[in-house]
Amino acid sequence: RSTIITTALVLFALSLFSESALAQRRVKRRPIFANRNRHHKMMSREMLGIRVGNDFDNEQYFAGAQLWIPAGIFWRFVPSFDYHFVDEKPDYTRWQFNGDLFFQPRPFGLLYFGGGLAVNYILPDKGENTTDFGGNAIVGLHTNMRRPMSFFVQARWSFFNQTFFGVLG
């Protein structure tokens, strides 16, 4: 009778041990390099923001909005628009729409550069609307994008029938 009780206790203890081993196998362990690749998750968020600037060639201030969309670890797609404040003669309204691609050499770095397509839309008070298609060349610096709010300064050259240079942030 003691042999049966001993055998039952040993089988019971083995069953507890085997359940514990099975439970341990089910737990997924993170690889060691997973902590080094955290920036994938941090940098993969979209950011919506406002921007203001100055077009030095036309001596016009402008304001607009932009959306930063991650397109990889080092790349950002940035669609944006700007409304230009015309000086004294309000005989037209000027809008600029952009679709730029930025390259950031280091995921947490400050420097970025890139370019893209631009549309210059002029709406005169009298006459027909004018739409010019061109491109942008951009160099910029920004604060860390992991924070809820980040700041940037950017130099932009827009190439239409004539070249416009502006600084925005």
Disulfide bonds with the S-S distance in Angstrom:
none
